[in-house]
Amino acid sequence: MKEEALDNMRVDELVALFTRIALDQDKAEIDDDIPKYNRLLRQMKMVMAALKARQGDQRGALLPLHYHRNAQVRFTAAVATKDIAPDASRRVFQSISDRNEYPQAADARGMLRELDGKFV
């Protein structure tokens, strides 16, 4: 994935790509394919940066993903939007934690501690 390609994508296309990457991450984690997960994480960060760099910071376009059926999509969208919508992101992390949606529940609990300023 090249930055130039991301620069030429519409916001809705970046959101669709973000969703696909998160779903692929979920599968890679289930398959215990750490190298693939790490590649996808780098791609995810590039998409997040591309959205942030857009005029007006377009990470808000990810907010509807807070309601996606897949926990990995919800979790990554909440991570991507925690700086612009901390309360909404907190609700996503809390929901994943409360439902014990593993493996994301452990990461969600870590994000809740981070938001509370408790780095354990």
KOLLOPA-731189 format. One record per residue: residue in three letters; y, z, x of N, C-alpha, C in turn. Coordinates in steps of 0.02 Angstrom, whole numbers, padded with zeros to 5 digits. Each point is the difference from the previous one (the first is absolute). Layout:
+-----+---------+--------+--------+----------+--------+---------+---------+--------+--------+
|   r | n.north |   n.up | n.east | ca.north |  ca.up | ca.east | c.north |   c.up | c.east |
+-----+---------+--------+--------+----------+--------+---------+---------+--------+--------+
| ALA |       Y |      Z |      X |        Y |      Z |       X |       Y |      Z |      X |
...
+-----+---------+--------+--------+----------+--------+---------+---------+--------+--------+
***
This chain:
+-----+---------+--------+--------+----------+--------+---------+---------+--------+--------+
|   r | n.north |   n.up | n.east | ca.north |  ca.up | ca.east | c.north |   c.up | c.east |
+-----+---------+--------+--------+----------+--------+---------+---------+--------+--------+
| MET |  -00059 |  00000 |  00042 |    00059 |  00000 |  -00042 |   00062 |  00000 |  00045 |
| LYS |   00044 | -00046 | -00015 |    00061 | -00006 |   00041 |   00060 |  00020 | -00042 |
| GLU |   00049 |  00029 |  00036 |    00061 |  00023 |  -00034 |   00035 | -00058 | -00034 |
| GLU |  -00001 | -00059 |  00030 |    00034 | -00058 |  -00029 |  -00030 | -00016 | -00069 |
| ALA |  -00066 |  00006 | -00005 |   -00032 | -00014 |  -00065 |   00023 |  00050 | -00052 |
| LEU |   00005 |  00063 |  00020 |    00023 |  00052 |  -00047 |   00072 | -00012 | -00020 |
| ASP |   00041 | -00023 |  00046 |    00071 | -00013 |  -00014 |   00008 | -00054 | -00053 |
| ASN |  -00048 | -00045 | -00005 |    00004 | -00055 |  -00047 |  -00032 |  00016 | -00068 |
| MET |  -00028 |  00059 | -00007 |   -00032 |  00019 |  -00063 |   00050 |  00033 | -00048 |
| ARG |  -00011 | -00012 | -00064 |    00040 |  00034 |  -00052 |  -00024 |  00073 | -00004 |
| VAL |   00041 |  00042 | -00030 |   -00017 |  00071 |  -00006 |  -00064 |  00009 | -00039 |
| ASP |  -00009 | -00038 | -00055 |   -00062 |  00007 |  -00039 |  -00061 | -00021 |  00040 |
| GLU |   00008 | -00048 |  00045 |   -00055 | -00020 |   00043 |  -00016 |  00054 |  00051 |
| LEU |   00051 |  00034 |  00025 |   -00011 |  00055 |   00047 |  -00036 |  00058 | -00035 |
| VAL |   00018 |  00013 | -00062 |   -00033 |  00053 |  -00039 |  -00074 | -00018 | -00010 |
| ALA |  -00013 | -00062 | -00017 |   -00070 | -00022 |  -00009 |  -00039 |  00006 |  00066 |
| LEU |   00032 | -00018 |  00055 |   -00032 |  00006 |   00066 |  -00013 |  00073 |  00016 |
| PHE |   00048 |  00043 | -00013 |   -00007 |  00072 |   00010 |  -00061 |  00026 | -00038 |
| THR |  -00006 | -00020 | -00062 |   -00055 |  00022 |  -00043 |  -00067 | -00024 |  00029 |
| ARG |  -00003 | -00063 |  00020 |   -00062 | -00027 |   00029 |  -00020 |  00037 |  00063 |
| ILE |   00049 |  00014 |  00042 |   -00014 |  00037 |   00063 |  -00026 |  00069 | -00016 |
| ALA |   00031 |  00034 | -00048 |   -00023 |  00068 |  -00019 |  -00072 | -00002 | -00027 |
| LEU |  -00016 | -00049 | -00040 |   -00068 | -00007 |  -00026 |  -00049 | -00014 |  00056 |
| ASP |   00020 | -00042 |  00047 |   -00042 | -00014 |   00059 |  -00009 |  00062 |  00043 |
| GLN |   00053 |  00040 |  00005 |   -00005 |  00064 |   00037 |  -00051 |  00045 | -00033 |
| ASP |   00001 |  00004 | -00065 |   -00047 |  00042 |  -00037 |  -00071 | -00021 |  00016 |
| LYS |  -00013 | -00064 | -00001 |   -00068 | -00025 |   00015 |  -00018 |  00013 |  00073 |
| ALA |   00047 | -00010 |  00046 |   -00014 |  00013 |   00070 |  -00015 |  00073 |  00012 |
| GLU |   00035 |  00044 | -00035 |   -00014 |  00072 |   00008 |  -00069 |  00017 | -00028 |
| ILE |  -00017 | -00027 | -00057 |   -00066 |  00012 |  -00029 |  -00055 | -00026 |  00047 |
| ASP |   00013 | -00058 |  00031 |   -00048 | -00031 |   00046 |   00001 |  00032 |  00069 |
| ASP |   00046 |  00047 |  00011 |    00009 |  00033 |   00065 |   00016 | -00051 |  00055 |
| ASP |   00040 | -00050 | -00018 |    00021 | -00052 |   00046 |   00070 |  00017 |  00026 |
| ILE |   00002 |  00045 |  00048 |    00063 |  00026 |   00026 |   00043 | -00054 |  00033 |
| PRO |  -00028 | -00045 |  00041 |    00043 | -00053 |   00028 |   00034 | -00042 | -00053 |
| LYS |  -00037 | -00018 | -00053 |    00030 | -00039 |  -00054 |   00054 |  00041 | -00036 |
| TYR |  -00014 |  00063 | -00013 |    00049 |  00043 |  -00033 |   00064 |  00003 |  00042 |
| ASN |  -00007 |  00007 |  00065 |    00059 |  00004 |   00043 |   00040 | -00065 |  00001 |
| ARG |  -00035 | -00057 | -00001 |    00035 | -00065 |  -00004 |   00039 | -00005 | -00066 |
| LEU |  -00033 |  00022 | -00053 |    00033 | -00002 |  -00066 |   00060 |  00048 | -00002 |
| LEU |  -00006 |  00057 |  00033 |    00056 |  00047 |   00003 |   00060 | -00032 |  00034 |
| ARG |  -00012 | -00035 |  00054 |    00056 | -00035 |   00035 |   00032 | -00052 | -00047 |
| GLN |  -00042 | -00037 | -00037 |    00026 | -00049 |  -00047 |   00041 |  00034 | -00055 |
| MET |  -00025 |  00056 | -00024 |    00035 |  00038 |  -00052 |   00069 |  00021 |  00024 |
| LYS |   00003 |  00024 |  00061 |    00064 |  00022 |   00028 |   00049 | -00058 |  00005 |
| MET |  -00026 | -00060 |  00016 |    00043 | -00059 |   00004 |   00028 | -00018 | -00069 |
| VAL |  -00042 |  00004 | -00051 |    00023 | -00015 |  -00068 |   00052 |  00051 | -00022 |
| MET |  -00013 |  00064 |  00014 |    00049 |  00052 |  -00017 |   00066 | -00013 |  00035 |
| ALA |  -00002 | -00018 |  00063 |    00061 | -00014 |   00038 |   00037 | -00060 | -00029 |
| ALA |  -00039 | -00051 | -00020 |    00031 | -00060 |  -00029 |   00036 |  00017 | -00066 |
| LEU |  -00031 |  00043 | -00041 |    00032 |  00020 |  -00062 |   00063 |  00042 |  00014 |
| LYS |  -00005 |  00045 |  00048 |    00057 |  00042 |   00016 |   00058 | -00040 |  00027 |
| ALA |  -00015 | -00053 |  00038 |    00052 | -00041 |   00031 |   00036 | -00045 | -00050 |
| ARG |  -00029 | -00011 | -00057 |    00032 | -00042 |  -00051 |   00064 |  00033 | -00024 |
| GLN |   00047 | -00042 | -00022 |    00063 |  00026 |  -00025 |  -00013 |  00052 | -00055 |
| GLY |   00030 |  00058 |  00008 |   -00007 |  00053 |  -00049 |  -00065 |  00040 |  00007 |
| ASP |  -00039 | -00012 |  00052 |   -00063 |  00036 |   00012 |  -00045 | -00008 | -00061 |
| GLN |  -00046 | -00047 |  00003 |   -00041 | -00018 |  -00057 |  -00065 |  00039 | -00006 |
| ARG |  -00006 |  00056 |  00036 |   -00061 |  00041 |  -00007 |  -00009 |  00026 | -00071 |
| GLY |   00053 |  00003 | -00038 |   -00005 |  00022 |  -00069 |  -00045 | -00045 | -00042 |
| ALA |  -00010 | -00062 |  00023 |   -00045 | -00046 |  -00036 |  -00073 |  00026 |  00001 |
| LEU |  -00014 |  00048 |  00044 |   -00067 |  00028 |   00005 |  -00011 |  00057 | -00050 |
| LEU |   00052 |  00024 | -00032 |   -00006 |  00058 |  -00045 |  -00051 | -00011 | -00057 |
| PRO |  -00005 | -00060 | -00029 |   -00052 | -00009 |  -00052 |  -00071 |  00012 |  00027 |
| LEU |  -00010 | -00007 |  00065 |   -00067 |  00011 |   00028 |  -00019 |  00074 | -00001 |
| HIS |   00047 |  00044 | -00015 |   -00016 |  00071 |  -00007 |  -00049 |  00011 | -00058 |
| TYR |  -00008 | -00051 | -00043 |   -00043 |  00005 |  -00059 |  -00062 | -00045 |  00005 |
| HIS |  -00012 | -00027 |  00058 |   -00058 | -00044 |   00010 |  -00065 |  00040 | -00010 |
| ARG |  -00053 | -00034 | -00019 |   -00064 |  00035 |  -00013 |  -00033 |  00023 |  00065 |
| ASN |   00017 | -00032 |  00057 |   -00032 |  00017 |   00063 |   00041 |  00053 |  00037 |
| ALA |  -00034 |  00053 |  00022 |    00034 |  00056 |   00034 |   00032 | -00021 |  00065 |
| GLN |  -00031 | -00045 |  00037 |    00029 | -00022 |   00064 |   00066 | -00038 | -00012 |
| VAL |   00001 | -00041 | -00052 |    00062 | -00037 |  -00016 |   00054 |  00050 | -00019 |
| ARG |  -00018 |  00049 | -00043 |    00050 |  00050 |  -00020 |   00024 |  00040 |  00060 |
| PHE |  -00047 |  00021 |  00042 |    00019 |  00041 |   00058 |   00046 | -00039 |  00047 |
| THR |  -00018 | -00061 |  00018 |    00041 | -00038 |   00048 |   00068 | -00017 | -00030 |
| ALA |   00002 | -00013 | -00066 |    00065 | -00014 |  -00032 |   00043 |  00063 |  00001 |
| ALA |  -00030 |  00058 | -00010 |    00038 |  00062 |   00002 |   00026 |  00014 |  00071 |
| VAL |  -00040 | -00014 |  00050 |    00022 |  00008 |   00069 |   00060 | -00047 |  00014 |
| ALA |  -00007 | -00062 | -00023 |    00052 | -00049 |   00012 |   00066 |  00016 | -00036 |
| THR |  -00004 |  00037 | -00055 |    00060 |  00013 |  -00040 |   00024 |  00073 |  00004 |
| LYS |  -00032 |  00040 |  00042 |    00018 |  00072 |   00000 |   00072 |  00012 |  00022 |
| ASP |   00028 | -00045 |  00041 |    00070 |  00010 |   00022 |   00050 | -00019 | -00054 |
| ILE |  -00019 | -00046 | -00044 |    00047 | -00022 |  -00052 |  -00014 |  00031 | -00068 |
| ALA |  -00061 |  00026 | -00009 |   -00019 |  00032 |  -00064 |  -00046 |  00058 |  00014 |
| PRO |   00027 |  00053 |  00032 |   -00043 |  00055 |   00022 |  -00035 |  00037 | -00058 |
| ASP |   00034 |  00009 | -00056 |   -00030 |  00035 |  -00056 |  -00058 | -00040 | -00030 |
| ALA |   00011 | -00064 | -00008 |   -00053 | -00043 |  -00027 |  -00059 | -00003 |  00048 |
| SER |   00013 | -00004 |  00064 |   -00054 | -00002 |   00050 |  -00038 |  00066 |  00000 |
| ARG |   00036 |  00055 | -00005 |   -00032 |  00066 |  -00003 |  -00048 |  00003 | -00059 |
| ARG |   00021 | -00027 | -00057 |   -00044 |  00002 |  -00059 |  -00065 | -00040 |  00013 |
| VAL |   00006 | -00056 |  00035 |   -00060 | -00039 |   00018 |  -00045 |  00040 |  00045 |
| PHE |   00028 |  00029 |  00053 |   -00040 |  00040 |   00047 |  -00033 |  00058 | -00037 |
| GLN |   00037 |  00033 | -00043 |   -00027 |  00058 |  -00037 |  -00057 | -00022 | -00046 |
| SER |   00010 | -00056 | -00034 |   -00051 | -00025 |  -00045 |  -00065 | -00018 |  00037 |
| ILE |   00006 | -00034 |  00056 |   -00059 | -00018 |   00040 |  -00034 |  00064 |  00024 |
| SER |   00039 |  00048 |  00022 |   -00028 |  00064 |   00023 |  -00035 |  00037 | -00057 |
| ASP |   00034 |  00005 | -00057 |   -00028 |  00037 |  -00057 |  -00065 | -00031 | -00025 |
| ARG |  -00004 | -00066 |  00003 |   -00060 | -00035 |  -00024 |  -00055 | -00003 |  00053 |
| ASN |   00014 |  00026 |  00060 |   -00048 | -00003 |   00056 |  -00025 | -00071 |  00012 |
| GLU |   00046 | -00047 |  00000 |   -00017 | -00070 |   00012 |  -00008 | -00011 |  00075 |
| TYR |  -00061 |  00011 |  00023 |   -00013 | -00008 |   00072 |  -00015 | -00071 |  00017 |
| PRO |   00019 | -00019 |  00061 |    00026 |  00040 |   00055 |   00076 |  00009 | -00002 |
| GLN |   00034 | -00031 | -00047 |    00073 |  00003 |  -00002 |   00026 |  00070 | -00014 |
| ALA |  -00040 |  00042 | -00033 |    00024 |  00067 |  -00018 |   00019 |  00041 |  00061 |
| ALA |  -00038 | -00007 |  00053 |    00017 |  00038 |   00062 |   00067 | -00024 |  00028 |
| ASP |   00010 | -00065 |  00001 |    00064 | -00027 |   00025 |   00057 |  00019 | -00047 |
| ALA |  -00013 |  00000 | -00064 |    00052 |  00019 |  -00049 |   00022 |  00072 |  00011 |
| ARG |  -00049 |  00044 |  00014 |    00017 |  00070 |   00013 |   00042 |  00006 |  00063 |
| GLY |  -00016 | -00040 |  00050 |    00040 | -00001 |   00061 |   00071 | -00023 | -00013 |
| MET |   00008 | -00050 | -00043 |    00067 | -00024 |  -00017 |   00039 |  00053 | -00039 |
| LEU |  -00034 |  00037 | -00043 |    00033 |  00054 |  -00036 |   00025 |  00053 |  00048 |
| ARG |  -00041 |  00017 |  00049 |    00022 |  00049 |   00051 |   00060 | -00027 |  00039 |
| GLU |  -00003 | -00065 |  00016 |    00057 | -00030 |   00037 |   00064 |  00003 | -00042 |
| LEU |  -00006 | -00017 | -00064 |    00059 |  00002 |  -00043 |   00027 |  00071 | -00007 |
| ASP |  -00044 |  00049 |  00003 |    00021 |  00070 |  -00004 |   00023 |  00027 |  00067 |
| GLY |  -00004 | -00040 |  00052 |    00020 |  00022 |   00067 |  -00050 |  00047 |  00033 |
| LYS |  -00062 | -00002 | -00024 |   -00053 |  00043 |   00027 |  -00050 | -00043 |  00038 |
| PHE |   00011 | -00008 |  00063 |   -00045 | -00041 |   00041 |  -00054 |  00045 |  00028 |
| VAL |  -00058 | -00003 | -00032 |   -00056 |  00042 |   00020 |  -00050 | -00041 |  00037 |
+-----+---------+--------+--------+----------+--------+---------+---------+--------+--------+
***
